[in-house]
Every structure is written in structure tokens, then in C-alpha cells.
Amino acid sequence: MPSAISLRDYLRQRAAWVWNEQGHAFNNGLALQEETLTEMLLLRMARDHAKHGLNVTMFNKTEEGINGADWEWIIRTRFCELGLRVQAKRLYHKDKSKDYGGLDPSSPQAGKLIKRAGSNIPLYVFFNHDHGVNSKLLHGGGEHPYRGRSYWGCSIACAKKVKAAGTNKLSDLKKHMKPWHRLVTMSGKCDAKNALGITQDEMNASMPVSRRVVLENIRNRDFMSQYIQTEELAGVAILDFSDFRGE
């Protein structure tokens, strides 16, 4: 029988899946948008429940008139919890002659992400692939035993650092990025502090009592509809790895 995989291994595999799915899309004349990629990723993780012992619960903007590009992700492991306000950006295809064109440094979007995050950690998730102008820059940072550049399929960066960088160029942003499996340690503890360059206090403060109410009401449609409208969210996802078995 195959040996169990770690939580880091699992996140690394999902990053590779995002990397490869975008490649398949480009080869078939498609460019998957950020919202599609986010929902595909979360759905894939939800479908892995039986195999790996995950519990992924989602609620998105199913009603007309509810606006918002950000997601709220609540990540739980056996050892810790993280509250994240997430905005996804995809690496453009090389025919665009630019990198993260959807990240406009002249717009107030990064500032809004940070302001609306509240006690959540404001986070950019970058969906990467091997078909961009500067995709060759996506190497290093995987750490032993990870090989192959596809671990950069999902990379993360603190929104405050992205805002301060004031650019959408991969060459400038990569120094602030880490592959998203770096959110946890090899033993499964939360490691947003080192992955994002934030303080321990910021990490600890990301799950106040008010956010635990969301955990309790994620299946309450009326509550969640009001919540995502008030918070201007595209959706909420609870990624519960506390029973992760990696079988």
C-alpha cells in the first residue's frame, strides 16, 4: 500500500494540479479566470474528503446583487486555525506580454483587500503556470523533497507586501511569494508567520470569537447570505484538515 502523505504534500499536489490544469486549458484555447480556478480548487479539495479526511465546506454568492471578489478562507489543522481574506490573481498567458495583469498597481484594490480583511490575514493567492512571459522565474522555494516547478501552481503573498511593491511584475513580486504549502510546517502546524512575513500576533489574532460564529453557521443559508453581503465577499470556505489522514 502507498504510504500516507503529509498535509504539505497534499497542498503541493493541489498546486501542481492548478499548474497543469491551466496548461491544459491554454492548449485548448482557454484561459481560466480567477473565480473559476478558485472554485475548481476548492471543489477538488472537497471531493478528496473520503480519501484524505478533509472537511471542506463552502458558501458562495449564489444570489444576484451580492458583490465581492475576495474569499474568506478559514484553515484548521490539528494544531491551529487561520483566518484569511483571499484575493486570487492568475498569471497571464505569454500572448498578453505581461504577468499579473489583473493586479493593477494604480488601483485601490490592494488597499481595499487589506482594509476589509479586519482581523483576517489579507492574502494574495497567485495561480501560476508554465505559459507566461516570465514563468522561468518560478523555481526554488519548494524545499526537499519537492521537485518540479509545479509547486508554484498556488503561491501566496501578504497583501501588505504586494501593495508596498506597487507592481504586477513577477520579477518584483516573487521575492514576497512562497508556494502555498509553506502555510504549514512539515508536522502540520500553521506557519503563516514565516510564509508571509507577518507577526505571531497577527497570526494568532486571525481567529477571533466573531469568526468562530461563521464556523458554526456555514450551513445556515440566511446567515451566510447576509454575512457575505455585509463583508463584500465572493464566498467563504472552511478548509478543515483537523482529521487529515493523507491515505
Secondary structure, DSSP 8 states (H G I E B T S, - for coil): ------HHHHHHHHHHHHHHHHHHHHHTT----HHHHHHHHHHHHHHTHHHH--EEEEEE--STT---SEEEEEEE-SS-EEEEEEEEEE---GGGSSS-TT--TTSSHHHHHHHHHTTSEEEEEEE--S-STTGGG--S---TT--SGGGGGEEEEEHHHHHHHT---HHHHGGG-EEGGGGB-TTS-B-HHHHHT--HHHHHTTS-HHHHHHHHHTT-HHHHHHHHHHTTEEEEEEEE-TT----
